[in-house]
Amino acid sequence: MAVYVDASLCKSCRLCIANCPKNVFQTTHKVNKKGYNYVEAVNEKDCIRCKLCERICPDFALHIE
């Protein structure tokens, strides 16, 4: 299983962080080309593939495989 975050699309709305039941995501200190501190899947091993993050992301920046 893999959790993909397209950093170039992420606008750091943090909806994935707020809605993930397993705390998979965290905001980074890295900045994308749009000037946002994007999110990363820091606890990818804890992902249960519920895909809440994928469905709620307004920018389609997340994909669960």
KEVOKE-775217 format. One record per atom (N, C-alpha, C, CB): residue number from 1; residue in one letter; chain; atom name; x, y, z. Coordinates in steps of 0.001 Angstrom, whole numbers, padded with zeros to 6 digits. Each point is the difference from the previous one (the first is absolute). Glycine has a CB too. Layout:
// KEVOKE-775217
PT  num  residu  chaine  atome        X        Y        Z
PT  NUM       A       A     CA        X        Y        Z
...
***
This chain:
// KEVOKE-775217
PT  num  residu  chaine  atome        X        Y        Z
PT    1       M       A      N   000845  -001174   000000
PT    1       M       A     CA  -000845   001174   000000
PT    1       M       A      C   000891   001238   000000
PT    1       M       A     CB  -001853  -001241   001219
PT    2       A       A      N   001344   002287  -001849
PT    2       A       A     CA   000752   001238  -000052
PT    2       A       A      C  -000944   001191   000100
PT    2       A       A     CB   001774  -001116  -001388
PT    3       V       A      N  -001299   002149   002062
PT    3       V       A     CA  -000734   001254   000126
PT    3       V       A      C   000809   001041  -000751
PT    3       V       A     CB  -001038  -000629   002265
PT    4       Y       A      N   000447   001176  -003316
PT    4       Y       A     CA   000690   000990  -000818
PT    4       Y       A      C  -000574   001385   000245
PT    4       Y       A     CB   000476  -001748  -001730
PT    5       V       A      N   000407   002718   001940
PT    5       V       A     CA  -000387   001395   000120
PT    5       V       A      C   000718   000758  -001104
PT    5       V       A     CB  -000376  -000176   002523
PT    6       D       A      N  -000388   000827  -003372
PT    6       D       A     CA   000587   000824  -001050
PT    6       D       A      C   000247   001381   000607
PT    6       D       A     CB  -001183  -001301  -001885
PT    7       A       A      N   002402   001530   002302
PT    7       A       A     CA   000359   001239   000689
PT    7       A       A      C  -000291   001242  -000844
PT    7       A       A     CB   001760  -001269   001221
PT    8       S       A      N  -001682   001130  -002530
PT    8       S       A     CA  -000232   001159  -000863
PT    8       S       A      C  -001468   000421  -000028
PT    8       S       A     CB   001937  -000724  -001381
PT    9       L       A      N  -002848  -000196   001717
PT    9       L       A     CA  -001431   000319   000012
PT    9       L       A      C  -000517   000405   001384
PT    9       L       A     CB  -000271  -001594  -001883
PT   10       C       A      N   000966   001189   002925
PT   10       C       A     CA  -000466   000228   001375
PT   10       C       A      C   000035   001488   000364
PT   10       C       A     CB   000824  -002289   000629
PT   11       K       A      N  -001960   002778  -000100
PT   11       K       A     CA  -000085   001389   000459
PT   11       K       A      C  -000075   000083   001524
PT   11       K       A     CB  -001145   000606  -002143
PT   12       S       A      N   001484  -001693   002800
PT   12       S       A     CA   000086  -000052   001455
PT   12       S       A      C  -001306   000384   000695
PT   12       S       A     CB   002406   000522  -000224
PT   13       C       A      N  -003514  -001029  -000293
PT   13       C       A     CA  -001293   000264   000656
PT   13       C       A      C  -000132  -000825   001279
PT   13       C       A     CB  -001044   000506  -002241
PT   14       R       A      N   001831  -001570   002322
PT   14       R       A     CA   000070  -000887   001162
PT   14       R       A      C  -001271  -000810   000254
PT   14       R       A     CB   001580   001616   000958
PT   15       L       A      N  -002438  -001727  -001953
PT   15       L       A     CA  -001204  -000818   000151
PT   15       L       A      C   000368  -001469   000172
PT   15       L       A     CB  -001297   001645  -001386
PT   16       C       A      N   002349  -002078   000737
PT   16       C       A     CA   000441  -001388   000147
PT   16       C       A      C   000470  -000266   001427
PT   16       C       A     CB   000658  -000052  -002427
PT   17       I       A      N   000028   001008   003009
PT   17       I       A     CA   000476  -000144   001376
PT   17       I       A      C  -001182  -000058   000959
PT   17       I       A     CB   002126   001222  -000580
PT   18       A       A      N  -003081  -000346   000389
PT   18       A       A     CA  -001159   000077   000893
PT   18       A       A      C  -000912  -001221  -000096
PT   18       A       A     CB   000115   002464  -000209
PT   19       N       A      N  -000145  -003121  -000945
PT   19       N       A     CA  -000941  -001095  -000212
PT   19       N       A      C   000606  -001393   000008
PT   19       N       A     CB  -001291   001596  -001285
PT   20       C       A      N   002591  -001714   001344
PT   20       C       A     CA   000635  -001319   000008
PT   20       C       A      C  -000154  -000645   001378
PT   20       C       A     CB   001654   000756  -001762
PT   21       P       A      N  -002291  -001932   001811
PT   21       P       A     CA  -000198  -000659   001296
PT   21       P       A      C   001280  -000592   000598
PT   21       P       A     CB  -002303  -000499  -000745
PT   22       K       A      N   003367   000424  -000045
PT   22       K       A     CA   001247  -000624   000457
PT   22       K       A      C   001189   000963   000049
PT   22       K       A     CB  -000850  -002118  -000947
PT   23       N       A      N   000606   003410   000787
PT   23       N       A     CA   001063   001015   000078
PT   23       N       A      C   001174  -000299  -000931
PT   23       N       A     CB  -000669   000408   002358
PT   24       V       A      N   000343  -000694  -003588
PT   24       V       A     CA   001021  -000340  -000989
PT   24       V       A      C   000756   001240  -000487
PT   24       V       A     CB  -001396  -001958  -000700
PT   25       F       A      N   000727   003101   000657
PT   25       F       A     CA   000578   001194  -000625
PT   25       F       A      C   000503   001027   001002
PT   25       F       A     CB  -001517  -000383  -001894
PT   26       Q       A      N   002471   001182   001412
PT   26       Q       A     CA   000559   001082   000791
PT   26       Q       A      C   000454   001100  -000957
PT   26       Q       A     CB   000728  -001600   001850
PT   27       T       A      N  -000876   002841  -001432
PT   27       T       A     CA   000482   001120  -000801
PT   27       T       A      C   001521   000064   000087
PT   27       T       A     CB  -002156   001272   000387
PT   28       T       A      N   002790  -001055  -001512
PT   28       T       A     CA   001465   000086  -000029
PT   28       T       A      C   000448   001452   000136
PT   28       T       A     CB   000110  -002065  -001445
PT   29       H       A      N   001172   002228   001575
PT   29       H       A     CA   000597   001340  -000003
PT   29       H       A      C   000472   000368  -001404
PT   29       H       A     CB   000707  -000294   002403
PT   30       K       A      N  -000878  -000649  -003322
PT   30       K       A     CA   000382   000228  -001390
PT   30       K       A      C  -001095   000793  -000704
PT   30       K       A     CB   001355  -002135  -000028
PT   31       V       A      N  -000962   002942  -000930
PT   31       V       A     CA  -000932   000854  -000734
PT   31       V       A      C  -000010  -000408  -001465
PT   31       V       A     CB   000389   001906   001613
PT   32       N       A      N  -001609  -002031  -002184
PT   32       N       A     CA  -000096  -000326  -001418
PT   32       N       A      C   000085   001272  -000846
PT   32       N       A     CB  -001398  -002028   000552
PT   33       K       A      N   001289   001900  -001864
PT   33       K       A     CA   000142   001152  -000896
PT   33       K       A      C  -001097   001045   000177
PT   33       K       A     CB   001106  -001513  -001604
PT   34       K       A      N  -002238   001100   002179
PT   34       K       A     CA  -001102   000933   000251
PT   34       K       A      C   000189   000766   001316
PT   34       K       A     CB  -001519  -001524  -001290
PT   35       G       A      N   002525   001113   002068
PT   35       G       A     CA   000290   000676   001257
PT   35       G       A      C  -000682  -000607   001220
PT   35       G       A     CB   000290   002026  -001333
PT   36       Y       A      N  -000800  -003253   001188
PT   36       Y       A     CA  -000695  -000666   001107
PT   36       Y       A      C   000889  -001064   000651
PT   36       Y       A     CB  -002198   000424  -001150
PT   37       N       A      N   002069  -000543   002449
PT   37       N       A     CA   000621  -001113   000716
PT   37       N       A      C  -000903  -001206  -000193
PT   37       N       A     CB   001114   001534   001726
PT   38       Y       A      N  -000745  -002416  -002625
PT   38       Y       A     CA  -000850  -001133  -000350
PT   38       Y       A      C   000049  -001095   001064
PT   38       Y       A     CB   000368   000526  -002414
PT   39       V       A      N  -001272  -001485   002300
PT   39       V       A     CA  -000050  -001113   000952
PT   39       V       A      C   000761  -001200  -000545
PT   39       V       A     CB  -002220   000811   000851
PT   40       E       A      N   002640  -001672   000055
PT   40       E       A     CA   000666  -001251  -000353
PT   40       E       A      C  -000646  -001131   000795
PT   40       E       A     CB   002186   001208  -000515
PT   41       A       A      N  -002083  -002404  -000010
PT   41       A       A     CA  -000472  -001189   000704
PT   41       A       A      C   001143  -000489   000886
PT   41       A       A     CB  -001614  -000635  -001892
PT   42       V       A      N   001636   001089   003140
PT   42       V       A     CA   001099  -000335   000903
PT   42       V       A      C  -000215  -001337   000703
PT   42       V       A     CB   000389   002432   000327
PT   43       N       A      N  -001629  -002871  -000218
PT   43       N       A     CA  -000316  -001282   000638
PT   43       N       A      C  -000714  -000909  -000997
PT   43       N       A     CB  -000163   001121   002263
PT   44       E       A      N   000757  -001267  -003407
PT   44       E       A     CA  -000616  -000754  -001098
PT   44       E       A      C  -000348  -001437   000408
PT   44       E       A     CB   001285   001416  -001615
PT   45       K       A      N  -000483  -002005   002465
PT   45       K       A     CA  -000244  -001387   000433
PT   45       K       A      C  -001294  -000140   000798
PT   45       K       A     CB   002463  -000359   000042
PT   46       D       A      N  -002965   001454   000519
PT   46       D       A     CA  -001235  -000031   000793
PT   46       D       A      C  -001264   000164  -000844
PT   46       D       A     CB   001307   000921   001891
PT   47       C       A      N  -001144  -000620  -003172
PT   47       C       A     CA  -001143   000235  -000886
PT   47       C       A      C  -000864  -001252  -000110
PT   47       C       A     CB   001344   001690  -001285
PT   48       I       A      N  -002665  -001516   001406
PT   48       I       A     CA  -000934  -001120  -000101
PT   48       I       A      C  -000762   000008  -001336
PT   48       I       A     CB  -000230   000034   002502
PT   49       R       A      N   000641   000828  -003408
PT   49       R       A     CA  -000568   000101  -001354
PT   49       R       A      C  -001485   000364  -000003
PT   49       R       A     CB   001679  -001676  -000732
PT   50       C       A      N  -002103   002498   001658
PT   50       C       A     CA  -001396   000442   000017
PT   50       C       A      C  -000269   001020  -001103
PT   50       C       A     CB  -000085  -000420   002469
PT   51       K       A      N   001151   001056  -002946
PT   51       K       A     CA  -000040   000979  -001087
PT   51       K       A      C  -000795   001259   000323
PT   51       K       A     CB   000220  -001894  -001540
PT   52       L       A      N  -000426   002190   002811
PT   52       L       A     CA  -000652   001256   000373
PT   52       L       A      C   000809   001187  -000516
PT   52       L       A     CB  -000982  -001095   002050
PT   53       C       A      N   002274   001005  -001925
PT   53       C       A     CA   000874   001088  -000448
PT   53       C       A      C  -000147   000233  -001497
PT   53       C       A     CB   001611  -000541   001839
PT   54       E       A      N  -001624  -000542  -002589
PT   54       E       A     CA  -000110   000086  -001458
PT   54       E       A      C  -001329   000633  -000417
PT   54       E       A     CB   001469  -002029  -000211
PT   55       R       A      N  -002538   001654   000898
PT   55       R       A     CA  -001326   000529  -000344
PT   55       R       A      C  -000192   001447   000433
PT   55       R       A     CB  -000881  -002303   000196
PT   56       I       A      N   001527   002702   000893
PT   56       I       A     CA  -000245   001333   000543
PT   56       I       A      C   000959   001063  -000554
PT   56       I       A     CB  -000850  -001104   002058
PT   57       C       A      N   001937   000697  -002652
PT   57       C       A     CA   000998   000960  -000501
PT   57       C       A      C  -000579   000825  -001156
PT   57       C       A     CB   001864  -001567   000693
PT   58       P       A      N  -001997   002890  -000511
PT   58       P       A     CA  -000577   000831  -001057
PT   58       P       A      C   000915   000192  -001210
PT   58       P       A     CB  -001269   001148   001771
PT   59       D       A      N   002536  -001480  -001607
PT   59       D       A     CA   000976   000208  -001079
PT   59       D       A      C   000465  -001291  -000660
PT   59       D       A     CB   000731   002024   001194
PT   60       F       A      N  -001346  -003155  -000803
PT   60       F       A     CA   000369  -001304  -000568
PT   60       F       A      C   001494  -000274   000126
PT   60       F       A     CB  -001906   000203  -001593
PT   61       A       A      N   002462   000187   002726
PT   61       A       A     CA   001441  -000135   000232
PT   61       A       A      C   000380  -001327   000641
PT   61       A       A     CB   000104   002455   000231
PT   62       L       A      N  -001106  -003262   000160
PT   62       L       A     CA   000268  -001252   000696
PT   62       L       A      C  -000507  -001197  -000798
PT   62       L       A     CB  -000135   001213   002181
PT   63       H       A      N   000892  -002298  -002067
PT   63       H       A     CA  -000422  -001244  -000646
PT   63       H       A      C   000445  -001167   000881
PT   63       H       A     CB   000154   001043  -002334
PT   64       I       A      N  -001081  -001937   002618
PT   64       I       A     CA   000298  -001202   000772
PT   64       I       A      C  -000004  -001175  -000965
PT   64       I       A     CB  -001029   000962   002133
PT   65       E       A      N   002099  -001717  -002114
PT   65       E       A     CA   000114  -001148  -000906
PT   65       E       A      C  -000131  -001295   000778
PT   65       E       A     CB   001470   001326  -001541
***
